[in-house]
Amino acid sequence: MEQVPGHLTVGVQDAPDGPVVSLAGDLDVTTVSLLKDATREIFEQDAGTELVVDVAELAFCDSVGLSALARLRQDCDRVGWTLRVRNVQPYVRRVLIVSGLTEFLNAE
């Protein structure tokens, strides 16, 4: 997964309970479509019961990125999956706390 400054890299790996989506870079209004495209393909394949979003390398997340994560949770609920956001770094954790989304996104 190569990261370009000011951009978002989205990696998808298979895991026993379902896919793991790794985000690196900035999740914002200019990059959110990359996450949406990747997760659309995941739901079309219907390959699991859990979707994990690993944000260990996420450097920035704006309100559009938060909204995309919240919609992702709703999409998981719709198909009966669990969403977990893991490896939340301090900056992103603060944004999740302030927005009230920590528990909703099962952020770890």
Biopython code that builds the backbone (N, CA, C, O; Angstrom):
import numpy as np
from Bio.PDB.StructureBuilder import StructureBuilder

atoms = [
    (1, "MET", "N", (0.856, -1.176, 0.000)),
    (1, "MET", "CA", (0.000, 0.000, 0.000)),
    (1, "MET", "C", (0.900, 1.235, 0.000)),
    (1, "MET", "O", (1.561, 1.521, 0.998)),
    (2, "GLU", "N", (0.926, 1.951, -1.091)),
    (2, "GLU", "CA", (1.748, 3.148, -1.211)),
    (2, "GLU", "C", (0.901, 4.373, -0.915)),
    (2, "GLU", "O", (-0.234, 4.485, -1.377)),
    (3, "GLN", "N", (1.460, 5.283, -0.145)),
    (3, "GLN", "CA", (0.713, 6.473, 0.247)),
    (3, "GLN", "C", (1.307, 7.702, -0.415)),
    (3, "GLN", "O", (2.519, 7.919, -0.382)),
    (4, "VAL", "N", (0.440, 8.502, -1.015)),
    (4, "VAL", "CA", (0.819, 9.769, -1.618)),
    (4, "VAL", "C", (0.313, 10.863, -0.701)),
    (4, "VAL", "O", (-0.865, 10.847, -0.345)),
    (5, "PRO", "N", (1.158, 11.829, -0.295)),
    (5, "PRO", "CA", (0.703, 12.899, 0.605)),
    (5, "PRO", "C", (-0.549, 13.595, 0.073)),
    (5, "PRO", "O", (-0.638, 13.938, -1.106)),
    (6, "GLY", "N", (-1.506, 13.791, 0.968)),
    (6, "GLY", "CA", (-2.735, 14.470, 0.582)),
    (6, "GLY", "C", (-3.736, 13.579, -0.127)),
    (6, "GLY", "O", (-4.740, 14.059, -0.651)),
    (7, "HIS", "N", (-3.466, 12.292, -0.143)),
    (7, "HIS", "CA", (-4.353, 11.344, -0.802)),
    (7, "HIS", "C", (-4.722, 10.218, 0.146)),
    (7, "HIS", "O", (-4.241, 10.153, 1.277)),
    (8, "LEU", "N", (-5.569, 9.348, -0.326)),
    (8, "LEU", "CA", (-5.991, 8.195, 0.457)),
    (8, "LEU", "C", (-5.642, 6.926, -0.291)),
    (8, "LEU", "O", (-5.899, 6.802, -1.488)),
    (9, "THR", "N", (-5.056, 5.993, 0.425)),
    (9, "THR", "CA", (-4.814, 4.670, -0.109)),
    (9, "THR", "C", (-5.745, 3.715, 0.613)),
    (9, "THR", "O", (-5.824, 3.714, 1.842)),
    (10, "VAL", "N", (-6.448, 2.905, -0.159)),
    (10, "VAL", "CA", (-7.393, 1.946, 0.393)),
    (10, "VAL", "C", (-6.916, 0.552, 0.019)),
    (10, "VAL", "O", (-6.789, 0.222, -1.160)),
    (11, "GLY", "N", (-6.654, -0.261, 1.033)),
    (11, "GLY", "CA", (-6.277, -1.648, 0.802)),
    (11, "GLY", "C", (-7.348, -2.559, 1.360)),
    (11, "GLY", "O", (-7.943, -2.266, 2.398)),
    (12, "VAL", "N", (-7.597, -3.669, 0.672)),
    (12, "VAL", "CA", (-8.605, -4.628, 1.127)),
    (12, "VAL", "C", (-7.953, -6.001, 1.221)),
    (12, "VAL", "O", (-7.331, -6.480, 0.273)),
    (13, "GLN", "N", (-8.110, -6.620, 2.388)),
    (13, "GLN", "CA", (-7.584, -7.967, 2.608)),
    (13, "GLN", "C", (-8.692, -8.847, 3.165)),
    (13, "GLN", "O", (-9.583, -8.376, 3.871)),
    (14, "ASP", "N", (-8.622, -10.125, 2.837)),
    (14, "ASP", "CA", (-9.575, -11.075, 3.384)),
    (14, "ASP", "C", (-9.140, -11.507, 4.771)),
    (14, "ASP", "O", (-7.948, -11.643, 5.049)),
    (15, "ALA", "N", (-10.112, -11.719, 5.632)),
    (15, "ALA", "CA", (-9.881, -12.239, 6.974)),
    (15, "ALA", "C", (-10.961, -13.294, 7.231)),
    (15, "ALA", "O", (-11.946, -13.343, 6.495)),
    (16, "PRO", "N", (-10.803, -14.129, 8.244)),
    (16, "PRO", "CA", (-11.768, -15.204, 8.483)),
    (16, "PRO", "C", (-13.228, -14.749, 8.616)),
    (16, "PRO", "O", (-14.128, -15.420, 8.110)),
    (17, "ASP", "N", (-13.469, -13.621, 9.287)),
    (17, "ASP", "CA", (-14.842, -13.157, 9.488)),
    (17, "ASP", "C", (-15.328, -12.172, 8.433)),
    (17, "ASP", "O", (-16.494, -11.778, 8.439)),
    (18, "GLY", "N", (-14.445, -11.778, 7.535)),
    (18, "GLY", "CA", (-14.816, -10.821, 6.507)),
    (18, "GLY", "C", (-13.644, -9.932, 6.170)),
    (18, "GLY", "O", (-12.559, -10.090, 6.729)),
    (19, "PRO", "N", (-13.850, -9.006, 5.270)),
    (19, "PRO", "CA", (-12.759, -8.173, 4.779)),
    (19, "PRO", "C", (-12.263, -7.138, 5.793)),
    (19, "PRO", "O", (-12.989, -6.696, 6.683)),
    (20, "VAL", "N", (-10.994, -6.776, 5.611)),
    (20, "VAL", "CA", (-10.368, -5.703, 6.374)),
    (20, "VAL", "C", (-9.993, -4.622, 5.373)),
    (20, "VAL", "O", (-9.253, -4.876, 4.423)),
    (21, "VAL", "N", (-10.499, -3.426, 5.587)),
    (21, "VAL", "CA", (-10.188, -2.278, 4.740)),
    (21, "VAL", "C", (-9.195, -1.412, 5.500)),
    (21, "VAL", "O", (-9.491, -0.930, 6.593)),
    (22, "SER", "N", (-8.015, -1.217, 4.919)),
    (22, "SER", "CA", (-6.985, -0.384, 5.551)),
    (22, "SER", "C", (-6.942, 0.959, 4.852)),
    (22, "SER", "O", (-6.870, 1.040, 3.626)),
    (23, "LEU", "N", (-6.988, 2.020, 5.659)),
    (23, "LEU", "CA", (-6.949, 3.377, 5.128)),
    (23, "LEU", "C", (-5.645, 4.041, 5.524)),
    (23, "LEU", "O", (-5.226, 3.962, 6.678)),
    (24, "ALA", "N", (-5.002, 4.697, 4.566)),
    (24, "ALA", "CA", (-3.771, 5.436, 4.841)),
    (24, "ALA", "C", (-3.854, 6.779, 4.130)),
    (24, "ALA", "O", (-4.145, 6.843, 2.935)),
    (25, "GLY", "N", (-3.599, 7.845, 4.870)),
    (25, "GLY", "CA", (-3.633, 9.186, 4.286)),
    (25, "GLY", "C", (-4.785, 10.000, 4.822)),
    (25, "GLY", "O", (-5.056, 9.998, 6.023)),
    (26, "ASP", "N", (-5.466, 10.697, 3.927)),
    (26, "ASP", "CA", (-6.530, 11.628, 4.297)),
    (26, "ASP", "C", (-7.885, 11.130, 3.806)),
    (26, "ASP", "O", (-8.065, 10.887, 2.613)),
    (27, "LEU", "N", (-8.829, 10.980, 4.717)),
    (27, "LEU", "CA", (-10.202, 10.649, 4.358)),
    (27, "LEU", "C", (-10.998, 11.941, 4.422)),
    (27, "LEU", "O", (-11.392, 12.399, 5.494)),
    (28, "ASP", "N", (-11.223, 12.517, 3.248)),
    (28, "ASP", "CA", (-11.894, 13.815, 3.193)),
    (28, "ASP", "C", (-12.745, 13.914, 1.943)),
    (28, "ASP", "O", (-12.934, 12.932, 1.224)),
    (29, "VAL", "N", (-13.248, 15.092, 1.695)),
    (29, "VAL", "CA", (-14.165, 15.314, 0.582)),
    (29, "VAL", "C", (-13.536, 14.927, -0.762)),
    (29, "VAL", "O", (-14.257, 14.532, -1.678)),
    (30, "THR", "N", (-12.237, 15.030, -0.896)),
    (30, "THR", "CA", (-11.594, 14.718, -2.181)),
    (30, "THR", "C", (-11.263, 13.236, -2.345)),
    (30, "THR", "O", (-10.974, 12.793, -3.456)),
    (31, "THR", "N", (-11.299, 12.460, -1.256)),
    (31, "THR", "CA", (-10.875, 11.063, -1.332)),
    (31, "THR", "C", (-11.944, 10.061, -0.923)),
    (31, "THR", "O", (-11.758, 8.860, -1.119)),
    (32, "VAL", "N", (-13.033, 10.510, -0.370)),
    (32, "VAL", "CA", (-14.036, 9.609, 0.189)),
    (32, "VAL", "C", (-14.596, 8.644, -0.852)),
    (32, "VAL", "O", (-15.037, 7.550, -0.498)),
    (33, "SER", "N", (-14.587, 9.023, -2.109)),
    (33, "SER", "CA", (-15.108, 8.127, -3.152)),
    (33, "SER", "C", (-14.294, 6.837, -3.250)),
    (33, "SER", "O", (-14.832, 5.799, -3.637)),
    (34, "LEU", "N", (-13.012, 6.886, -2.905)),
    (34, "LEU", "CA", (-12.183, 5.678, -2.932)),
    (34, "LEU", "C", (-12.685, 4.660, -1.908)),
    (34, "LEU", "O", (-12.745, 3.466, -2.201)),
    (35, "LEU", "N", (-13.043, 5.121, -0.718)),
    (35, "LEU", "CA", (-13.594, 4.238, 0.302)),
    (35, "LEU", "C", (-14.949, 3.710, -0.140)),
    (35, "LEU", "O", (-15.233, 2.523, 0.016)),
    (36, "LYS", "N", (-15.778, 4.569, -0.682)),
    (36, "LYS", "CA", (-17.107, 4.149, -1.126)),
    (36, "LYS", "C", (-17.008, 3.092, -2.219)),
    (36, "LYS", "O", (-17.752, 2.111, -2.196)),
    (37, "ASP", "N", (-16.108, 3.276, -3.167)),
    (37, "ASP", "CA", (-15.944, 2.308, -4.255)),
    (37, "ASP", "C", (-15.488, 0.951, -3.720)),
    (37, "ASP", "O", (-16.012, -0.088, -4.122)),
    (38, "ALA", "N", (-14.517, 0.965, -2.820)),
    (38, "ALA", "CA", (-13.992, -0.286, -2.267)),
    (38, "ALA", "C", (-15.057, -1.032, -1.474)),
    (38, "ALA", "O", (-15.183, -2.250, -1.596)),
    (39, "THR", "N", (-15.814, -0.316, -0.673)),
    (39, "THR", "CA", (-16.811, -0.996, 0.156)),
    (39, "THR", "C", (-18.019, -1.431, -0.674)),
    (39, "THR", "O", (-18.665, -2.422, -0.333)),
    (40, "ARG", "N", (-18.334, -0.730, -1.731)),
    (40, "ARG", "CA", (-19.422, -1.152, -2.619)),
    (40, "ARG", "C", (-19.094, -2.528, -3.194)),
    (40, "ARG", "O", (-19.951, -3.412, -3.231)),
    (41, "GLU", "N", (-17.869, -2.702, -3.635)),
    (41, "GLU", "CA", (-17.440, -3.999, -4.167)),
    (41, "GLU", "C", (-17.515, -5.085, -3.106)),
    (41, "GLU", "O", (-17.908, -6.212, -3.404)),
    (42, "ILE", "N", (-17.144, -4.762, -1.873)),
    (42, "ILE", "CA", (-17.194, -5.731, -0.775)),
    (42, "ILE", "C", (-18.618, -6.210, -0.553)),
    (42, "ILE", "O", (-18.854, -7.412, -0.424)),
    (43, "PHE", "N", (-19.560, -5.297, -0.506)),
    (43, "PHE", "CA", (-20.948, -5.681, -0.258)),
    (43, "PHE", "C", (-21.531, -6.454, -1.438)),
    (43, "PHE", "O", (-22.384, -7.321, -1.248)),
    (44, "GLU", "N", (-21.082, -6.151, -2.647)),
    (44, "GLU", "CA", (-21.543, -6.896, -3.813)),
    (44, "GLU", "C", (-21.072, -8.343, -3.761)),
    (44, "GLU", "O", (-21.772, -9.241, -4.229)),
    (45, "GLN", "N", (-19.878, -8.575, -3.190)),
    (45, "GLN", "CA", (-19.337, -9.931, -3.080)),
    (45, "GLN", "C", (-19.954, -10.687, -1.915)),
    (45, "GLN", "O", (-19.953, -11.918, -1.909)),
    (46, "ASP", "N", (-20.487, -9.964, -0.922)),
    (46, "ASP", "CA", (-21.148, -10.564, 0.239)),
    (46, "ASP", "C", (-20.295, -11.671, 0.850)),
    (46, "ASP", "O", (-20.726, -12.821, 0.938)),
    (47, "ALA", "N", (-19.080, -11.316, 1.271)),
    (47, "ALA", "CA", (-18.111, -12.325, 1.709)),
    (47, "ALA", "C", (-17.763, -12.213, 3.190)),
    (47, "ALA", "O", (-16.589, -12.065, 3.530)),
    (48, "GLY", "N", (-18.749, -12.280, 4.074)),
    (48, "GLY", "CA", (-18.396, -12.229, 5.480)),
    (48, "GLY", "C", (-19.552, -11.834, 6.374)),
    (48, "GLY", "O", (-20.696, -11.693, 5.941)),
    (49, "THR", "N", (-19.206, -11.661, 7.642)),
    (49, "THR", "CA", (-20.187, -11.218, 8.634)),
    (49, "THR", "C", (-19.702, -9.981, 9.368)),
    (49, "THR", "O", (-20.429, -9.390, 10.167)),
    (50, "GLU", "N", (-18.459, -9.596, 9.084)),
    (50, "GLU", "CA", (-17.868, -8.449, 9.768)),
    (50, "GLU", "C", (-17.008, -7.667, 8.773)),
    (50, "GLU", "O", (-16.321, -8.241, 7.928)),
    (51, "LEU", "N", (-17.067, -6.358, 8.899)),
    (51, "LEU", "CA", (-16.197, -5.488, 8.123)),
    (51, "LEU", "C", (-15.346, -4.710, 9.109)),
    (51, "LEU", "O", (-15.869, -4.028, 9.990)),
    (52, "VAL", "N", (-14.038, -4.814, 8.958)),
    (52, "VAL", "CA", (-13.103, -4.081, 9.804)),
    (52, "VAL", "C", (-12.484, -2.973, 8.972)),
    (52, "VAL", "O", (-12.019, -3.209, 7.856)),
    (53, "VAL", "N", (-12.479, -1.770, 9.514)),
    (53, "VAL", "CA", (-11.786, -0.651, 8.880)),
    (53, "VAL", "C", (-10.604, -0.308, 9.778)),
    (53, "VAL", "O", (-10.776, 0.143, 10.911)),
    (54, "ASP", "N", (-9.407, -0.529, 9.254)),
    (54, "ASP", "CA", (-8.180, -0.273, 10.001)),
    (54, "ASP", "C", (-7.701, 1.135, 9.652)),
    (54, "ASP", "O", (-7.367, 1.427, 8.504)),
    (55, "VAL", "N", (-7.673, 1.994, 10.659)),
    (55, "VAL", "CA", (-7.316, 3.399, 10.428)),
    (55, "VAL", "C", (-5.971, 3.757, 11.055)),
    (55, "VAL", "O", (-5.718, 4.920, 11.368)),
    (56, "ALA", "N", (-5.112, 2.761, 11.237)),
    (56, "ALA", "CA", (-3.811, 2.989, 11.870)),
    (56, "ALA", "C", (-2.992, 4.049, 11.137)),
    (56, "ALA", "O", (-2.234, 4.792, 11.760)),
    (57, "GLU", "N", (-3.143, 4.117, 9.818)),
    (57, "GLU", "CA", (-2.351, 5.062, 9.035)),
    (57, "GLU", "C", (-3.172, 6.229, 8.499)),
    (57, "GLU", "O", (-2.741, 6.933, 7.585)),
    (58, "LEU", "N", (-4.353, 6.428, 9.071)),
    (58, "LEU", "CA", (-5.186, 7.558, 8.667)),
    (58, "LEU", "C", (-4.650, 8.820, 9.326)),
    (58, "LEU", "O", (-4.578, 8.906, 10.552)),
    (59, "ALA", "N", (-4.277, 9.791, 8.514)),
    (59, "ALA", "CA", (-3.667, 11.017, 9.030)),
    (59, "ALA", "C", (-4.694, 12.124, 9.274)),
    (59, "ALA", "O", (-4.479, 12.998, 10.113)),
    (60, "PHE", "N", (-5.813, 12.086, 8.538)),
    (60, "PHE", "CA", (-6.789, 13.167, 8.600)),
    (60, "PHE", "C", (-8.154, 12.613, 8.253)),
    (60, "PHE", "O", (-8.278, 11.735, 7.400)),
    (61, "CYS", "N", (-9.180, 13.128, 8.916)),
    (61, "CYS", "CA", (-10.559, 12.746, 8.613)),
    (61, "CYS", "C", (-11.446, 13.961, 8.841)),
    (61, "CYS", "O", (-11.523, 14.476, 9.957)),
    (62, "ASP", "N", (-12.115, 14.421, 7.787)),
    (62, "ASP", "CA", (-13.014, 15.564, 7.932)),
    (62, "ASP", "C", (-14.450, 15.082, 8.110)),
    (62, "ASP", "O", (-14.692, 13.882, 8.244)),
    (63, "SER", "N", (-15.393, 16.004, 8.111)),
    (63, "SER", "CA", (-16.792, 15.649, 8.356)),
    (63, "SER", "C", (-17.352, 14.743, 7.265)),
    (63, "SER", "O", (-18.215, 13.909, 7.537)),
    (64, "VAL", "N", (-16.874, 14.896, 6.044)),
    (64, "VAL", "CA", (-17.325, 14.030, 4.957)),
    (64, "VAL", "C", (-16.828, 12.604, 5.189)),
    (64, "VAL", "O", (-17.552, 11.642, 4.934)),
    (65, "GLY", "N", (-15.602, 12.469, 5.670)),
    (65, "GLY", "CA", (-15.060, 11.156, 6.005)),
    (65, "GLY", "C", (-15.836, 10.512, 7.141)),
    (65, "GLY", "O", (-16.141, 9.321, 7.091)),
    (66, "LEU", "N", (-16.157, 11.297, 8.168)),
    (66, "LEU", "CA", (-16.963, 10.777, 9.279)),
    (66, "LEU", "C", (-18.332, 10.320, 8.791)),
    (66, "LEU", "O", (-18.836, 9.279, 9.210)),
    (67, "SER", "N", (-18.915, 11.094, 7.919)),
    (67, "SER", "CA", (-20.223, 10.744, 7.372)),
    (67, "SER", "C", (-20.137, 9.438, 6.583)),
    (67, "SER", "O", (-21.044, 8.609, 6.659)),
    (68, "ALA", "N", (-19.067, 9.253, 5.834)),
    (68, "ALA", "CA", (-18.887, 8.019, 5.067)),
    (68, "ALA", "C", (-18.749, 6.816, 5.994)),
    (68, "ALA", "O", (-19.291, 5.750, 5.703)),
    (69, "LEU", "N", (-18.036, 6.973, 7.100)),
    (69, "LEU", "CA", (-17.910, 5.881, 8.064)),
    (69, "LEU", "C", (-19.253, 5.566, 8.710)),
    (69, "LEU", "O", (-19.579, 4.398, 8.921)),
    (70, "ALA", "N", (-20.029, 6.590, 9.024)),
    (70, "ALA", "CA", (-21.353, 6.380, 9.608)),
    (70, "ALA", "C", (-22.274, 5.667, 8.611)),
    (70, "ALA", "O", (-23.026, 4.772, 8.997)),
    (71, "ARG", "N", (-22.220, 6.057, 7.337)),
    (71, "ARG", "CA", (-23.015, 5.380, 6.309)),
    (71, "ARG", "C", (-22.573, 3.928, 6.147)),
    (71, "ARG", "O", (-23.388, 3.040, 5.899)),
    (72, "LEU", "N", (-21.273, 3.707, 6.293)),
    (72, "LEU", "CA", (-20.743, 2.351, 6.206)),
    (72, "LEU", "C", (-21.327, 1.488, 7.320)),
    (72, "LEU", "O", (-21.663, 0.325, 7.093)),
    (73, "ARG", "N", (-21.449, 2.041, 8.503)),
    (73, "ARG", "CA", (-22.082, 1.310, 9.611)),
    (73, "ARG", "C", (-23.523, 0.975, 9.249)),
    (73, "ARG", "O", (-23.981, -0.141, 9.496)),
    (74, "GLN", "N", (-24.237, 1.924, 8.670)),
    (74, "GLN", "CA", (-25.620, 1.682, 8.276)),
    (74, "GLN", "C", (-25.711, 0.615, 7.191)),
    (74, "GLN", "O", (-26.630, -0.203, 7.202)),
    (75, "ASP", "N", (-24.768, 0.619, 6.261)),
    (75, "ASP", "CA", (-24.738, -0.407, 5.220)),
    (75, "ASP", "C", (-24.494, -1.784, 5.834)),
    (75, "ASP", "O", (-25.116, -2.768, 5.433)),
    (76, "CYS", "N", (-23.590, -1.847, 6.804)),
    (76, "CYS", "CA", (-23.330, -3.114, 7.503)),
    (76, "CYS", "C", (-24.586, -3.590, 8.225)),
    (76, "CYS", "O", (-24.928, -4.771, 8.159)),
    (77, "ASP", "N", (-25.266, -2.689, 8.907)),
    (77, "ASP", "CA", (-26.503, -3.045, 9.599)),
    (77, "ASP", "C", (-27.529, -3.604, 8.614)),
    (77, "ASP", "O", (-28.222, -4.577, 8.912)),
    (78, "ARG", "N", (-27.617, -2.984, 7.452)),
    (78, "ARG", "CA", (-28.597, -3.389, 6.444)),
    (78, "ARG", "C", (-28.382, -4.823, 5.979)),
    (78, "ARG", "O", (-29.351, -5.534, 5.712)),
    (79, "VAL", "N", (-27.127, -5.260, 5.877)),
    (79, "VAL", "CA", (-26.842, -6.615, 5.397)),
    (79, "VAL", "C", (-26.550, -7.595, 6.534)),
    (79, "VAL", "O", (-26.218, -8.754, 6.284)),
    (80, "GLY", "N", (-26.672, -7.133, 7.786)),
    (80, "GLY", "CA", (-26.479, -8.005, 8.925)),
    (80, "GLY", "C", (-25.029, -8.236, 9.325)),
    (80, "GLY", "O", (-24.712, -9.241, 9.960)),
    (81, "TRP", "N", (-24.159, -7.324, 8.962)),
    (81, "TRP", "CA", (-22.745, -7.423, 9.324)),
    (81, "TRP", "C", (-22.463, -6.533, 10.531)),
    (81, "TRP", "O", (-23.272, -5.683, 10.901)),
    (82, "THR", "N", (-21.307, -6.748, 11.127)),
    (82, "THR", "CA", (-20.801, -5.896, 12.186)),
    (82, "THR", "C", (-19.696, -5.032, 11.596)),
    (82, "THR", "O", (-18.886, -5.518, 10.807)),
    (83, "LEU", "N", (-19.653, -3.766, 11.967)),
    (83, "LEU", "CA", (-18.555, -2.872, 11.571)),
    (83, "LEU", "C", (-17.693, -2.606, 12.789)),
    (83, "LEU", "O", (-18.203, -2.307, 13.868)),
    (84, "ARG", "N", (-16.381, -2.715, 12.613)),
    (84, "ARG", "CA", (-15.424, -2.333, 13.655)),
    (84, "ARG", "C", (-14.385, -1.426, 13.021)),
    (84, "ARG", "O", (-13.851, -1.726, 11.953)),
    (85, "VAL", "N", (-14.108, -0.337, 13.675)),
    (85, "VAL", "CA", (-13.024, 0.556, 13.257)),
    (85, "VAL", "C", (-11.905, 0.333, 14.265)),
    (85, "VAL", "O", (-12.083, 0.567, 15.461)),
    (86, "ARG", "N", (-10.745, -0.122, 13.779)),
    (86, "ARG", "CA", (-9.677, -0.489, 14.711)),
    (86, "ARG", "C", (-8.410, 0.312, 14.471)),
    (86, "ARG", "O", (-8.232, 0.953, 13.436)),
    (87, "ASN", "N", (-7.538, 0.249, 15.469)),
    (87, "ASN", "CA", (-6.245, 0.946, 15.447)),
    (87, "ASN", "C", (-6.421, 2.460, 15.310)),
    (87, "ASN", "O", (-5.717, 3.119, 14.545)),
    (88, "VAL", "N", (-7.370, 2.984, 16.065)),
    (88, "VAL", "CA", (-7.668, 4.416, 16.012)),
    (88, "VAL", "C", (-6.556, 5.179, 16.731)),
    (88, "VAL", "O", (-6.293, 4.958, 17.913)),
    (89, "GLN", "N", (-5.921, 6.066, 16.003)),
    (89, "GLN", "CA", (-4.837, 6.888, 16.534)),
    (89, "GLN", "C", (-5.421, 8.106, 17.261)),
    (89, "GLN", "O", (-6.583, 8.452, 17.051)),
    (90, "PRO", "N", (-4.621, 8.756, 18.111)),
    (90, "PRO", "CA", (-5.149, 9.847, 18.949)),
    (90, "PRO", "C", (-5.903, 10.942, 18.187)),
    (90, "PRO", "O", (-6.955, 11.390, 18.643)),
    (91, "TYR", "N", (-5.384, 11.378, 17.039)),
    (91, "TYR", "CA", (-6.078, 12.445, 16.306)),
    (91, "TYR", "C", (-7.468, 11.990, 15.877)),
    (91, "TYR", "O", (-8.455, 12.696, 16.086)),
    (92, "VAL", "N", (-7.535, 10.812, 15.278)),
    (92, "VAL", "CA", (-8.814, 10.304, 14.794)),
    (92, "VAL", "C", (-9.736, 9.995, 15.968)),
    (92, "VAL", "O", (-10.941, 10.229, 15.886)),
    (93, "ARG", "N", (-9.183, 9.474, 17.052)),
    (93, "ARG", "CA", (-9.994, 9.195, 18.245)),
    (93, "ARG", "C", (-10.675, 10.473, 18.740)),
    (93, "ARG", "O", (-11.855, 10.456, 19.089)),
    (94, "ARG", "N", (-9.934, 11.568, 18.768)),
    (94, "ARG", "CA", (-10.503, 12.843, 19.225)),
    (94, "ARG", "C", (-11.666, 13.260, 18.338)),
    (94, "ARG", "O", (-12.701, 13.706, 18.833)),
    (95, "VAL", "N", (-11.497, 13.116, 17.038)),
    (95, "VAL", "CA", (-12.562, 13.473, 16.096)),
    (95, "VAL", "C", (-13.789, 12.587, 16.334)),
    (95, "VAL", "O", (-14.920, 13.072, 16.311)),
    (96, "LEU", "N", (-13.564, 11.297, 16.560)),
    (96, "LEU", "CA", (-14.684, 10.390, 16.821)),
    (96, "LEU", "C", (-15.386, 10.725, 18.127)),
    (96, "LEU", "O", (-16.614, 10.676, 18.203)),
    (97, "ILE", "N", (-14.618, 11.065, 19.155)),
    (97, "ILE", "CA", (-15.209, 11.427, 20.446)),
    (97, "ILE", "C", (-16.038, 12.698, 20.316)),
    (97, "ILE", "O", (-17.181, 12.749, 20.771)),
    (98, "VAL", "N", (-15.466, 13.712, 19.701)),
    (98, "VAL", "CA", (-16.160, 14.995, 19.551)),
    (98, "VAL", "C", (-17.442, 14.834, 18.731)),
    (98, "VAL", "O", (-18.449, 15.487, 19.005)),
    (99, "SER", "N", (-17.395, 13.965, 17.732)),
    (99, "SER", "CA", (-18.565, 13.767, 16.877)),
    (99, "SER", "C", (-19.583, 12.807, 17.488)),
    (99, "SER", "O", (-20.707, 12.697, 16.999)),
    (100, "GLY", "N", (-19.189, 12.110, 18.558)),
    (100, "GLY", "CA", (-20.085, 11.159, 19.192)),
    (100, "GLY", "C", (-20.204, 9.834, 18.455)),
    (100, "GLY", "O", (-21.177, 9.105, 18.650)),
    (101, "LEU", "N", (-19.230, 9.512, 17.611)),
    (101, "LEU", "CA", (-19.320, 8.310, 16.788)),
    (101, "LEU", "C", (-18.489, 7.127, 17.288)),
    (101, "LEU", "O", (-18.521, 6.057, 16.679)),
    (102, "THR", "N", (-17.761, 7.297, 18.363)),
    (102, "THR", "CA", (-16.865, 6.232, 18.830)),
    (102, "THR", "C", (-17.610, 4.920, 19.036)),
    (102, "THR", "O", (-17.216, 3.895, 18.479)),
    (103, "GLU", "N", (-18.660, 4.934, 19.813)),
    (103, "GLU", "CA", (-19.407, 3.713, 20.105)),
    (103, "GLU", "C", (-20.167, 3.217, 18.881)),
    (103, "GLU", "O", (-20.219, 2.013, 18.630)),
    (104, "PHE", "N", (-20.758, 4.133, 18.121)),
    (104, "PHE", "CA", (-21.527, 3.768, 16.929)),
    (104, "PHE", "C", (-20.671, 3.012, 15.925)),
    (104, "PHE", "O", (-21.154, 2.098, 15.256)),
    (105, "LEU", "N", (-19.401, 3.388, 15.816)),
    (105, "LEU", "CA", (-18.487, 2.754, 14.863)),
    (105, "LEU", "C", (-17.698, 1.599, 15.481)),
    (105, "LEU", "O", (-16.828, 1.022, 14.828)),
    (106, "ASN", "N", (-17.997, 1.262, 16.734)),
    (106, "ASN", "CA", (-17.247, 0.210, 17.426)),
    (106, "ASN", "C", (-15.752, 0.463, 17.295)),
    (106, "ASN", "O", (-14.988, -0.436, 16.943)),
    (107, "ALA", "N", (-15.344, 1.693, 17.580)),
    (107, "ALA", "CA", (-13.952, 2.113, 17.400)),
    (107, "ALA", "C", (-13.092, 1.595, 18.540)),
    (107, "ALA", "O", (-13.439, 1.715, 19.715)),
    (108, "GLU", "N", (-11.970, 1.021, 18.164)),
    (108, "GLU", "CA", (-11.015, 0.467, 19.127)),
    (108, "GLU", "C", (-9.712, 1.207, 19.019)),
    (108, "GLU", "O", (-8.766, 0.900, 19.744)),
]
sb = StructureBuilder()
sb.init_structure("model")
sb.init_model(0)
sb.init_chain("A")
sb.init_seg("    ")
for serial, (resi, resn, name, xyz) in enumerate(atoms, 1):
    if name == "N":
        sb.init_residue(resn, " ", resi, " ")
    sb.init_atom(name, np.array(xyz, "f"), 0.0, 1.0, " ", f" {name:<3s}", serial, name[0])
structure = sb.get_structure()
